[in-house]
Amino acid sequence: MGMLITVRCPGCNRKVHYWAADLLQVLGDRRLNEPPFPCSRCNSRELDVRWRIPAPSELTDLTIRRPIRQVVRWIWRNEKA
């Protein structure tokens, strides 16, 4: 528990909630008012970012996006021998 970051896209009205500690772990030290990623639905970077410490009663029906694991991918290219 702790600070909750809510990111809302005004274009498509998608709303996603994150724990601030999770975003800190994934993105490192950055300003709270900067959107962490573009909207996954419409790819807009114009997002509203708000933060708050929720009351326990608010968490009962809230879906919070949490990181599962980091995936590292290799990028390959073809070269003439």
Rosetta constraint file for C-alpha pairs under 8 A:
AtomPair CA 1 CA 19 HARMONIC 7.35 0.50
AtomPair CA 2 CA 19 HARMONIC 7.03 0.50
AtomPair CA 2 CA 20 HARMONIC 7.40 0.50
AtomPair CA 2 CA 21 HARMONIC 7.81 0.50
AtomPair CA 2 CA 53 HARMONIC 5.97 0.50
AtomPair CA 2 CA 54 HARMONIC 7.74 0.50
AtomPair CA 3 CA 19 HARMONIC 6.06 0.50
AtomPair CA 3 CA 20 HARMONIC 5.47 0.50
AtomPair CA 3 CA 21 HARMONIC 7.64 0.50
AtomPair CA 3 CA 51 HARMONIC 6.68 0.50
AtomPair CA 3 CA 52 HARMONIC 5.61 0.50
AtomPair CA 3 CA 53 HARMONIC 4.64 0.50
AtomPair CA 3 CA 54 HARMONIC 7.30 0.50
AtomPair CA 4 CA 17 HARMONIC 6.73 0.50
AtomPair CA 4 CA 18 HARMONIC 5.82 0.50
AtomPair CA 4 CA 19 HARMONIC 4.74 0.50
AtomPair CA 4 CA 20 HARMONIC 5.72 0.50
AtomPair CA 4 CA 51 HARMONIC 5.54 0.50
AtomPair CA 4 CA 52 HARMONIC 5.40 0.50
AtomPair CA 4 CA 53 HARMONIC 5.81 0.50
AtomPair CA 4 CA 54 HARMONIC 6.81 0.50
AtomPair CA 5 CA 17 HARMONIC 5.68 0.50
AtomPair CA 5 CA 18 HARMONIC 5.10 0.50
AtomPair CA 5 CA 19 HARMONIC 5.98 0.50
AtomPair CA 5 CA 20 HARMONIC 5.89 0.50
AtomPair CA 5 CA 49 HARMONIC 6.95 0.50
AtomPair CA 5 CA 50 HARMONIC 5.80 0.50
AtomPair CA 5 CA 51 HARMONIC 4.44 0.50
AtomPair CA 5 CA 52 HARMONIC 6.74 0.50
AtomPair CA 6 CA 15 HARMONIC 6.91 0.50
AtomPair CA 6 CA 16 HARMONIC 5.77 0.50
AtomPair CA 6 CA 17 HARMONIC 4.49 0.50
AtomPair CA 6 CA 18 HARMONIC 6.41 0.50
AtomPair CA 6 CA 49 HARMONIC 5.79 0.50
AtomPair CA 6 CA 50 HARMONIC 5.22 0.50
AtomPair CA 6 CA 51 HARMONIC 6.08 0.50
AtomPair CA 7 CA 15 HARMONIC 5.70 0.50
AtomPair CA 7 CA 16 HARMONIC 5.32 0.50
AtomPair CA 7 CA 17 HARMONIC 6.38 0.50
AtomPair CA 7 CA 35 HARMONIC 7.18 0.50
AtomPair CA 7 CA 47 HARMONIC 6.55 0.50
AtomPair CA 7 CA 48 HARMONIC 5.67 0.50
AtomPair CA 7 CA 49 HARMONIC 4.62 0.50
AtomPair CA 7 CA 50 HARMONIC 6.55 0.50
AtomPair CA 8 CA 13 HARMONIC 6.28 0.50
AtomPair CA 8 CA 14 HARMONIC 5.61 0.50
AtomPair CA 8 CA 15 HARMONIC 4.30 0.50
AtomPair CA 8 CA 16 HARMONIC 6.48 0.50
AtomPair CA 8 CA 47 HARMONIC 5.71 0.50
AtomPair CA 8 CA 48 HARMONIC 5.13 0.50
AtomPair CA 8 CA 49 HARMONIC 6.57 0.50
AtomPair CA 9 CA 13 HARMONIC 4.99 0.50
AtomPair CA 9 CA 14 HARMONIC 5.31 0.50
AtomPair CA 9 CA 15 HARMONIC 6.54 0.50
AtomPair CA 9 CA 39 HARMONIC 6.52 0.50
AtomPair CA 9 CA 44 HARMONIC 7.45 0.50
AtomPair CA 9 CA 46 HARMONIC 6.84 0.50
AtomPair CA 9 CA 47 HARMONIC 4.77 0.50
AtomPair CA 9 CA 48 HARMONIC 6.32 0.50
AtomPair CA 10 CA 14 HARMONIC 7.57 0.50
AtomPair CA 10 CA 46 HARMONIC 7.51 0.50
AtomPair CA 10 CA 47 HARMONIC 6.55 0.50
AtomPair CA 10 CA 48 HARMONIC 7.26 0.50
AtomPair CA 11 CA 42 HARMONIC 7.62 0.50
AtomPair CA 11 CA 44 HARMONIC 7.48 0.50
AtomPair CA 12 CA 41 HARMONIC 7.46 0.50
AtomPair CA 12 CA 42 HARMONIC 6.78 0.50
AtomPair CA 14 CA 39 HARMONIC 7.80 0.50
AtomPair CA 14 CA 41 HARMONIC 7.51 0.50
AtomPair CA 16 CA 64 HARMONIC 7.12 0.50
AtomPair CA 16 CA 65 HARMONIC 6.94 0.50
AtomPair CA 17 CA 63 HARMONIC 6.95 0.50
AtomPair CA 17 CA 64 HARMONIC 4.92 0.50
AtomPair CA 17 CA 65 HARMONIC 5.96 0.50
AtomPair CA 18 CA 22 HARMONIC 7.00 0.50
AtomPair CA 18 CA 23 HARMONIC 7.02 0.50
AtomPair CA 18 CA 64 HARMONIC 5.49 0.50
AtomPair CA 18 CA 65 HARMONIC 5.32 0.50
AtomPair CA 18 CA 66 HARMONIC 6.68 0.50
AtomPair CA 19 CA 23 HARMONIC 6.64 0.50
AtomPair CA 19 CA 64 HARMONIC 7.32 0.50
AtomPair CA 19 CA 65 HARMONIC 7.81 0.50
AtomPair CA 19 CA 66 HARMONIC 7.50 0.50
AtomPair CA 20 CA 24 HARMONIC 6.12 0.50
AtomPair CA 21 CA 25 HARMONIC 6.22 0.50
AtomPair CA 22 CA 26 HARMONIC 6.24 0.50
AtomPair CA 22 CA 66 HARMONIC 6.83 0.50
AtomPair CA 22 CA 67 HARMONIC 6.93 0.50
AtomPair CA 23 CA 27 HARMONIC 5.60 0.50
AtomPair CA 23 CA 28 HARMONIC 7.28 0.50
AtomPair CA 23 CA 36 HARMONIC 7.90 0.50
AtomPair CA 24 CA 28 HARMONIC 4.78 0.50
AtomPair CA 24 CA 29 HARMONIC 6.04 0.50
AtomPair CA 24 CA 30 HARMONIC 7.74 0.50
AtomPair CA 26 CA 67 HARMONIC 7.89 0.50
AtomPair CA 27 CA 36 HARMONIC 7.56 0.50
AtomPair CA 30 CA 34 HARMONIC 7.66 0.50
AtomPair CA 32 CA 49 HARMONIC 7.53 0.50
AtomPair CA 32 CA 51 HARMONIC 7.72 0.50
AtomPair CA 33 CA 49 HARMONIC 5.63 0.50
AtomPair CA 33 CA 50 HARMONIC 7.14 0.50
AtomPair CA 34 CA 49 HARMONIC 7.03 0.50
AtomPair CA 35 CA 45 HARMONIC 7.31 0.50
AtomPair CA 35 CA 47 HARMONIC 6.19 0.50
AtomPair CA 35 CA 48 HARMONIC 7.40 0.50
AtomPair CA 35 CA 49 HARMONIC 6.25 0.50
AtomPair CA 37 CA 45 HARMONIC 7.31 0.50
AtomPair CA 38 CA 43 HARMONIC 5.24 0.50
AtomPair CA 38 CA 44 HARMONIC 5.45 0.50
AtomPair CA 38 CA 45 HARMONIC 4.63 0.50
AtomPair CA 38 CA 46 HARMONIC 7.80 0.50
AtomPair CA 38 CA 47 HARMONIC 7.71 0.50
AtomPair CA 39 CA 43 HARMONIC 4.54 0.50
AtomPair CA 39 CA 44 HARMONIC 5.25 0.50
AtomPair CA 39 CA 45 HARMONIC 6.45 0.50
AtomPair CA 39 CA 47 HARMONIC 7.53 0.50
AtomPair CA 54 CA 58 HARMONIC 6.19 0.50
AtomPair CA 54 CA 59 HARMONIC 7.18 0.50
AtomPair CA 55 CA 59 HARMONIC 7.13 0.50
AtomPair CA 56 CA 60 HARMONIC 7.44 0.50
AtomPair CA 58 CA 62 HARMONIC 6.98 0.50
